[in-house]
Amino acid sequence: MDFQTEFKPVTIQPREIEELSFQMITDELGEHPFTPEQYPVVQRVIHASADFELGRSLVFHPDAIRAGIEAIRNGKPLVADVQMVQVGVSKPRIEKYGGDVRVYISDPDVMAEAKKQNLTRAIISMQKAVKEAEGGIFAIGNAPTALLELIRLVKNGEARPGLVVGMPVGFVSAEESKAELAKLDIPFITNIGRKGGSPVTVAAVNAISLMATQLD
């Protein structure tokens, strides 16, 4: 059967689609409180989610963009809470400066320790990550328990991340974990409320890595 539609796309060129999308986002978002350095992150988060409410809910530490760019250009690792974040980030832009993208949640030692302590693998993965990724970017888009554990480790002086991009989605502890992150005096990007997720966390990281490469 031959299915037909009267709708014709404005363009089928990838670059033009992105450019048109970004212009539509700018037009629809209108006035906003974000700085020129923060806006590319907001724009890409909205682009990834088609959710203006989510975009407007973003919260930035004043040093977040600078710290993220420096971490990438200094070859620091990027730690993802789950494989979905690891897969989505632009690895070539991270690796260009000597960094790499890591995820610990499925490591055999993490799984064994989580079972032993009856804790989530996300919690144990953060305990391992902070020992191996000092000064790196921690991108948490799925597991509120990972973000809460990272916050605890920061408060205890056991973790010194360069930037935390914390936007886990969900109902149990997601909103609260982001509120706790926003209280820390370390570079962070987060959002208010239950919304979030791996795709928008990836979008934020990719916006920063793109800004990092544009300085060359």
Contacts in CASP RR format, 6 or more apart in sequence:
PFRMAT RR
TARGET T0000
AUTHOR 0000-0000-0000
METHOD contacts of the structure
MODEL  1
MDFQTEFKPVTIQPREIEELSFQMITDELGEHPFTPEQYPVVQRVIHASA
DFELGRSLVFHPDAIRAGIEAIRNGKPLVADVQMVQVGVSKPRIEKYGGD
VRVYISDPDVMAEAKKQNLTRAIISMQKAVKEAEGGIFAIGNAPTALLEL
IRLVKNGEARPGLVVGMPVGFVSAEESKAELAKLDIPFITNIGRKGGSPV
TVAAVNAISLMATQLD
10 20 0 8 1.000
11 17 0 8 1.000
11 20 0 8 1.000
18 47 0 8 1.000
21 47 0 8 1.000
22 43 0 8 1.000
22 47 0 8 1.000
25 43 0 8 1.000
25 46 0 8 1.000
25 47 0 8 1.000
25 52 0 8 1.000
26 43 0 8 1.000
28 52 0 8 1.000
29 42 0 8 1.000
29 46 0 8 1.000
29 52 0 8 1.000
29 56 0 8 1.000
32 39 0 8 1.000
32 42 0 8 1.000
32 56 0 8 1.000
34 42 0 8 1.000
34 58 0 8 1.000
34 60 0 8 1.000
35 60 0 8 1.000
37 65 0 8 1.000
37 66 0 8 1.000
37 211 0 8 1.000
38 58 0 8 1.000
38 60 0 8 1.000
38 64 0 8 1.000
38 65 0 8 1.000
40 207 0 8 1.000
40 210 0 8 1.000
40 211 0 8 1.000
41 58 0 8 1.000
41 60 0 8 1.000
41 65 0 8 1.000
41 189 0 8 1.000
41 203 0 8 1.000
41 204 0 8 1.000
41 207 0 8 1.000
41 208 0 8 1.000
42 55 0 8 1.000
42 56 0 8 1.000
42 58 0 8 1.000
43 207 0 8 1.000
44 203 0 8 1.000
44 204 0 8 1.000
44 206 0 8 1.000
44 207 0 8 1.000
45 54 0 8 1.000
45 55 0 8 1.000
45 58 0 8 1.000
45 200 0 8 1.000
45 203 0 8 1.000
45 204 0 8 1.000
45 207 0 8 1.000
46 52 0 8 1.000
46 54 0 8 1.000
46 55 0 8 1.000
47 203 0 8 1.000
48 199 0 8 1.000
48 200 0 8 1.000
48 202 0 8 1.000
48 203 0 8 1.000
49 55 0 8 1.000
49 195 0 8 1.000
49 196 0 8 1.000
49 199 0 8 1.000
49 200 0 8 1.000
49 203 0 8 1.000
51 195 0 8 1.000
53 195 0 8 1.000
54 191 0 8 1.000
54 195 0 8 1.000
54 196 0 8 1.000
54 200 0 8 1.000
55 191 0 8 1.000
57 191 0 8 1.000
57 192 0 8 1.000
57 193 0 8 1.000
57 195 0 8 1.000
58 189 0 8 1.000
58 190 0 8 1.000
58 191 0 8 1.000
59 182 0 8 1.000
59 188 0 8 1.000
59 189 0 8 1.000
59 190 0 8 1.000
59 191 0 8 1.000
59 192 0 8 1.000
60 188 0 8 1.000
60 189 0 8 1.000
61 67 0 8 1.000
61 185 0 8 1.000
61 186 0 8 1.000
61 187 0 8 1.000
61 188 0 8 1.000
61 189 0 8 1.000
63 187 0 8 1.000
64 163 0 8 1.000
64 187 0 8 1.000
64 188 0 8 1.000
64 189 0 8 1.000
65 208 0 8 1.000
65 211 0 8 1.000
66 187 0 8 1.000
67 162 0 8 1.000
67 163 0 8 1.000
67 187 0 8 1.000
68 137 0 8 1.000
68 162 0 8 1.000
68 163 0 8 1.000
68 187 0 8 1.000
68 208 0 8 1.000
68 212 0 8 1.000
69 208 0 8 1.000
69 211 0 8 1.000
69 212 0 8 1.000
69 215 0 8 1.000
70 162 0 8 1.000
71 135 0 8 1.000
71 136 0 8 1.000
71 137 0 8 1.000
71 162 0 8 1.000
71 163 0 8 1.000
72 78 0 8 1.000
72 93 0 8 1.000
72 94 0 8 1.000
72 97 0 8 1.000
72 99 0 8 1.000
72 137 0 8 1.000
72 208 0 8 1.000
72 209 0 8 1.000
72 212 0 8 1.000
73 97 0 8 1.000
73 212 0 8 1.000
73 215 0 8 1.000
74 97 0 8 1.000
75 94 0 8 1.000
75 97 0 8 1.000
75 98 0 8 1.000
75 99 0 8 1.000
76 99 0 8 1.000
76 133 0 8 1.000
76 135 0 8 1.000
76 136 0 8 1.000
76 137 0 8 1.000
76 162 0 8 1.000
77 99 0 8 1.000
77 100 0 8 1.000
77 101 0 8 1.000
77 102 0 8 1.000
77 132 0 8 1.000
77 133 0 8 1.000
77 136 0 8 1.000
77 137 0 8 1.000
78 89 0 8 1.000
78 94 0 8 1.000
78 99 0 8 1.000
78 100 0 8 1.000
78 101 0 8 1.000
78 102 0 8 1.000
78 136 0 8 1.000
78 137 0 8 1.000
78 138 0 8 1.000
78 139 0 8 1.000
78 205 0 8 1.000
79 102 0 8 1.000
79 103 0 8 1.000
79 104 0 8 1.000
79 129 0 8 1.000
79 133 0 8 1.000
79 136 0 8 1.000
79 137 0 8 1.000
79 138 0 8 1.000
79 139 0 8 1.000
80 86 0 8 1.000
80 89 0 8 1.000
80 101 0 8 1.000
80 102 0 8 1.000
80 103 0 8 1.000
80 139 0 8 1.000
80 140 0 8 1.000
81 103 0 8 1.000
81 105 0 8 1.000
81 122 0 8 1.000
81 125 0 8 1.000
81 126 0 8 1.000
81 138 0 8 1.000
81 139 0 8 1.000
81 140 0 8 1.000
81 141 0 8 1.000
81 142 0 8 1.000
81 143 0 8 1.000
81 146 0 8 1.000
81 147 0 8 1.000
81 168 0 8 1.000
82 103 0 8 1.000
82 105 0 8 1.000
82 141 0 8 1.000
82 142 0 8 1.000
82 143 0 8 1.000
82 198 0 8 1.000
83 103 0 8 1.000
83 105 0 8 1.000
83 106 0 8 1.000
84 142 0 8 1.000
84 198 0 8 1.000
84 199 0 8 1.000
84 202 0 8 1.000
85 103 0 8 1.000
85 139 0 8 1.000
85 140 0 8 1.000
85 141 0 8 1.000
85 142 0 8 1.000
85 198 0 8 1.000
85 201 0 8 1.000
85 202 0 8 1.000
85 205 0 8 1.000
86 101 0 8 1.000
86 102 0 8 1.000
86 103 0 8 1.000
88 198 0 8 1.000
88 202 0 8 1.000
88 206 0 8 1.000
89 101 0 8 1.000
89 139 0 8 1.000
89 202 0 8 1.000
89 205 0 8 1.000
89 206 0 8 1.000
89 209 0 8 1.000
90 206 0 8 1.000
90 209 0 8 1.000
90 210 0 8 1.000
91 100 0 8 1.000
91 101 0 8 1.000
93 206 0 8 1.000
93 209 0 8 1.000
93 210 0 8 1.000
93 212 0 8 1.000
93 213 0 8 1.000
94 100 0 8 1.000
94 101 0 8 1.000
94 209 0 8 1.000
96 213 0 8 1.000
97 212 0 8 1.000
102 129 0 8 1.000
102 132 0 8 1.000
102 133 0 8 1.000
103 125 0 8 1.000
104 110 0 8 1.000
104 125 0 8 1.000
104 128 0 8 1.000
104 129 0 8 1.000
105 121 0 8 1.000
105 122 0 8 1.000
105 125 0 8 1.000
105 143 0 8 1.000
106 121 0 8 1.000
107 125 0 8 1.000
107 128 0 8 1.000
109 128 0 8 1.000
110 121 0 8 1.000
110 124 0 8 1.000
110 125 0 8 1.000
110 128 0 8 1.000
111 121 0 8 1.000
113 124 0 8 1.000
114 120 0 8 1.000
114 121 0 8 1.000
114 123 0 8 1.000
114 124 0 8 1.000
117 124 0 8 1.000
120 143 0 8 1.000
120 145 0 8 1.000
120 146 0 8 1.000
122 142 0 8 1.000
122 143 0 8 1.000
122 145 0 8 1.000
122 146 0 8 1.000
122 149 0 8 1.000
123 145 0 8 1.000
123 146 0 8 1.000
123 149 0 8 1.000
125 146 0 8 1.000
126 138 0 8 1.000
126 146 0 8 1.000
126 149 0 8 1.000
126 150 0 8 1.000
126 153 0 8 1.000
126 159 0 8 1.000
127 149 0 8 1.000
127 153 0 8 1.000
129 138 0 8 1.000
130 150 0 8 1.000
130 153 0 8 1.000
130 158 0 8 1.000
130 159 0 8 1.000
130 160 0 8 1.000
130 161 0 8 1.000
133 161 0 8 1.000
134 159 0 8 1.000
134 160 0 8 1.000
134 161 0 8 1.000
135 160 0 8 1.000
135 161 0 8 1.000
135 162 0 8 1.000
136 161 0 8 1.000
136 162 0 8 1.000
136 163 0 8 1.000
137 161 0 8 1.000
137 162 0 8 1.000
137 163 0 8 1.000
137 164 0 8 1.000
137 165 0 8 1.000
137 205 0 8 1.000
137 208 0 8 1.000
138 150 0 8 1.000
138 161 0 8 1.000
138 162 0 8 1.000
138 163 0 8 1.000
138 164 0 8 1.000
138 165 0 8 1.000
138 166 0 8 1.000
139 165 0 8 1.000
139 166 0 8 1.000
139 201 0 8 1.000
139 202 0 8 1.000
139 204 0 8 1.000
139 205 0 8 1.000
140 146 0 8 1.000
140 147 0 8 1.000
140 150 0 8 1.000
140 164 0 8 1.000
140 165 0 8 1.000
140 166 0 8 1.000
140 167 0 8 1.000
140 168 0 8 1.000
140 201 0 8 1.000
141 165 0 8 1.000
141 166 0 8 1.000
141 167 0 8 1.000
141 168 0 8 1.000
141 169 0 8 1.000
141 196 0 8 1.000
141 197 0 8 1.000
141 198 0 8 1.000
141 200 0 8 1.000
141 201 0 8 1.000
142 168 0 8 1.000
142 169 0 8 1.000
142 197 0 8 1.000
142 198 0 8 1.000
143 168 0 8 1.000
144 168 0 8 1.000
144 170 0 8 1.000
144 172 0 8 1.000
144 173 0 8 1.000
144 174 0 8 1.000
144 176 0 8 1.000
144 177 0 8 1.000
145 173 0 8 1.000
145 177 0 8 1.000
146 168 0 8 1.000
147 164 0 8 1.000
147 166 0 8 1.000
147 168 0 8 1.000
147 177 0 8 1.000
147 178 0 8 1.000
147 180 0 8 1.000
147 181 0 8 1.000
148 173 0 8 1.000
148 177 0 8 1.000
148 180 0 8 1.000
150 159 0 8 1.000
150 161 0 8 1.000
150 164 0 8 1.000
151 177 0 8 1.000
151 180 0 8 1.000
151 181 0 8 1.000
151 184 0 8 1.000
153 159 0 8 1.000
154 160 0 8 1.000
154 161 0 8 1.000
154 184 0 8 1.000
154 186 0 8 1.000
155 184 0 8 1.000
161 186 0 8 1.000
161 187 0 8 1.000
162 186 0 8 1.000
162 187 0 8 1.000
163 187 0 8 1.000
163 188 0 8 1.000
163 189 0 8 1.000
163 208 0 8 1.000
164 181 0 8 1.000
164 184 0 8 1.000
164 186 0 8 1.000
164 187 0 8 1.000
164 188 0 8 1.000
164 189 0 8 1.000
164 190 0 8 1.000
165 188 0 8 1.000
165 189 0 8 1.000
165 190 0 8 1.000
165 201 0 8 1.000
165 204 0 8 1.000
165 205 0 8 1.000
166 177 0 8 1.000
166 178 0 8 1.000
166 181 0 8 1.000
166 188 0 8 1.000
166 189 0 8 1.000
166 190 0 8 1.000
166 201 0 8 1.000
167 178 0 8 1.000
167 189 0 8 1.000
167 190 0 8 1.000
167 191 0 8 1.000
167 196 0 8 1.000
167 197 0 8 1.000
167 200 0 8 1.000
167 201 0 8 1.000
167 204 0 8 1.000
168 174 0 8 1.000
168 177 0 8 1.000
168 178 0 8 1.000
168 196 0 8 1.000
168 197 0 8 1.000
169 194 0 8 1.000
169 195 0 8 1.000
169 196 0 8 1.000
169 197 0 8 1.000
169 198 0 8 1.000
170 194 0 8 1.000
170 196 0 8 1.000
171 194 0 8 1.000
174 193 0 8 1.000
174 194 0 8 1.000
174 196 0 8 1.000
175 192 0 8 1.000
175 193 0 8 1.000
175 194 0 8 1.000
178 190 0 8 1.000
178 191 0 8 1.000
178 192 0 8 1.000
178 193 0 8 1.000
179 192 0 8 1.000
181 188 0 8 1.000
181 190 0 8 1.000
182 188 0 8 1.000
182 190 0 8 1.000
182 192 0 8 1.000
189 204 0 8 1.000
191 200 0 8 1.000
END
